[in-house]
Amino acid sequence: MFLESVKTGFRKGVDTVWFLSKIIVPVYIVVTIIRYTPVMHVIGNFFRPLMKLFNLPGEAAIPFITGFFLDEYGVIAAIKAISLNSYQITTIAIMALFFHTIFIESAVMKKLGLSITFFSVFRFSLAIIFGIIIGQFGGVLW
């Protein structure tokens, strides 16, 4: 019984590592490559005015956009690939937790009979509101 539980736990652990690696490693590699090319400069300049609302550099849009399409683990990989301080990471993490994997979760909302538009706008609004609050006032705490 105990040995079987250990085998099952080990198997599930390996499956989880493999699942997370398929997300984290490619995102980290892509963002790291982008970081050392002119593309990062272009992205940073394009998103700088918007990200300034959250007291973040323009490059911080990459983890947020990654979270929009992927999950929190993609955000972590993208954050790791660019240089941010602790309060910037906290701001992005809070925003991403409100508005991550929106396409996948929209399918779940639809299946539950909920309004996809309402909940998507609601979650995006919460991400913006809390991003501004943490970004503008959170830096005082760190």
C-alpha positions as CSV (number, residue, x, y, z in Angstrom):
1,M,0.0,0.0,0.0
2,F,2.7,2.5,1.0
3,L,5.0,1.5,-1.9
4,E,2.1,1.9,-4.3
5,S,1.3,5.4,-2.9
6,V,5.0,6.4,-3.4
7,K,5.0,5.1,-7.0
8,T,1.7,6.9,-7.8
9,G,3.0,10.1,-6.1
10,F,6.3,9.9,-8.0
11,R,4.5,9.4,-11.3
12,K,2.2,12.3,-10.7
13,G,5.2,14.5,-9.7
14,V,7.1,13.6,-12.9
15,D,3.9,14.3,-14.9
16,T,3.5,17.7,-13.2
17,V,7.2,18.6,-13.8
18,W,6.8,17.7,-17.5
19,F,3.6,19.6,-17.8
20,L,5.1,22.8,-16.2
21,S,8.4,22.4,-18.2
22,K,6.4,22.5,-21.5
23,I,5.2,25.9,-20.5
24,I,8.0,27.5,-18.5
25,V,11.1,26.5,-20.6
26,P,9.8,27.7,-24.0
27,V,8.5,31.0,-22.6
28,Y,11.7,31.6,-20.7
29,I,13.8,30.9,-23.8
30,V,11.7,33.1,-26.1
31,V,11.6,36.0,-23.6
32,T,15.3,35.7,-23.0
33,I,16.0,35.8,-26.7
34,I,13.7,38.8,-27.1
35,R,15.5,40.5,-24.2
36,Y,18.8,40.6,-26.2
37,T,17.3,41.8,-29.5
38,P,16.0,45.1,-30.6
39,V,12.5,43.6,-30.2
40,M,12.6,44.2,-26.5
41,H,13.4,47.9,-27.0
42,V,10.4,48.2,-29.4
43,I,8.1,46.4,-27.0
44,G,9.3,48.5,-24.1
45,N,8.8,51.8,-26.0
46,F,5.4,50.7,-27.3
47,F,4.0,49.7,-23.9
48,R,5.8,52.3,-21.7
49,P,2.9,54.8,-21.6
50,L,0.4,52.1,-20.6
51,M,2.7,50.4,-18.1
52,K,3.6,53.8,-16.5
53,L,0.1,53.7,-15.0
54,F,1.3,50.7,-12.9
55,N,4.7,52.2,-12.2
56,L,6.3,49.5,-14.4
57,P,8.8,49.6,-17.3
58,G,7.4,49.0,-20.8
59,E,9.0,45.5,-20.9
60,A,6.8,44.4,-18.0
61,A,4.0,44.1,-20.5
62,I,5.5,40.8,-21.7
63,P,4.7,38.8,-18.5
64,F,1.2,40.4,-18.4
65,I,0.5,39.5,-22.1
66,T,2.0,36.0,-21.5
67,G,-0.4,35.5,-18.6
68,F,-3.3,36.6,-20.8
69,F,-2.7,33.7,-23.2
70,L,-1.1,31.2,-20.9
71,D,-1.2,30.6,-17.2
72,E,0.6,31.8,-14.1
73,Y,3.6,29.7,-14.9
74,G,4.1,31.5,-18.2
75,V,4.0,34.7,-16.2
76,I,6.7,33.4,-13.8
77,A,8.9,32.4,-16.7
78,A,8.5,35.7,-18.4
79,I,9.2,37.6,-15.2
80,K,12.3,35.6,-14.6
81,A,13.6,36.4,-18.1
82,I,13.5,40.2,-17.6
83,S,15.0,42.3,-14.7
84,L,12.4,43.5,-12.3
85,N,12.4,44.5,-8.7
86,S,10.2,42.9,-6.0
87,Y,7.4,45.5,-6.1
88,Q,7.3,45.3,-9.9
89,I,7.0,41.5,-9.7
90,T,4.3,41.8,-7.1
91,T,2.3,44.2,-9.2
92,I,2.5,42.0,-12.3
93,A,1.7,38.9,-10.2
94,I,-1.4,40.5,-8.7
95,M,-2.6,41.7,-12.2
96,A,-1.9,38.3,-13.7
97,L,-3.8,36.5,-11.0
98,F,-6.9,38.5,-11.9
99,F,-6.6,38.1,-15.6
100,H,-4.8,34.9,-16.6
101,T,-5.7,32.3,-19.2
102,I,-8.8,34.2,-20.1
103,F,-9.5,32.1,-23.2
104,I,-9.5,28.9,-21.4
105,E,-11.5,30.2,-18.5
106,S,-14.0,31.8,-20.9
107,A,-14.8,28.3,-22.1
108,V,-15.4,27.2,-18.5
109,M,-17.6,30.3,-18.0
110,K,-19.6,29.5,-21.1
111,K,-20.1,25.9,-20.0
112,L,-21.4,27.2,-16.6
113,G,-23.8,29.6,-18.4
114,L,-22.1,32.7,-17.2
115,S,-21.6,35.9,-19.3
116,I,-18.2,35.7,-20.9
117,T,-18.2,39.4,-21.7
118,F,-19.2,40.5,-18.2
119,F,-16.7,38.3,-16.4
120,S,-13.8,39.1,-18.8
121,V,-14.4,42.8,-18.5
122,F,-14.8,42.4,-14.7
123,R,-11.5,40.5,-14.3
124,F,-9.7,42.8,-16.7
125,S,-11.0,45.8,-14.7
126,L,-9.9,44.3,-11.4
127,A,-6.4,43.7,-12.9
128,I,-6.2,47.3,-14.0
129,I,-7.5,48.7,-10.7
130,F,-5.3,46.7,-8.5
131,G,-2.4,47.1,-10.8
132,I,-2.7,50.9,-10.4
133,I,-3.2,50.7,-6.6
134,I,-0.3,48.4,-6.0
135,G,1.9,50.0,-8.7
136,Q,1.4,53.6,-7.4
137,F,1.2,53.0,-3.7
138,G,2.9,49.6,-3.2
139,G,6.3,51.1,-4.0
140,V,6.0,53.1,-0.8
141,L,6.0,49.8,1.2
142,W,9.1,48.4,-0.4
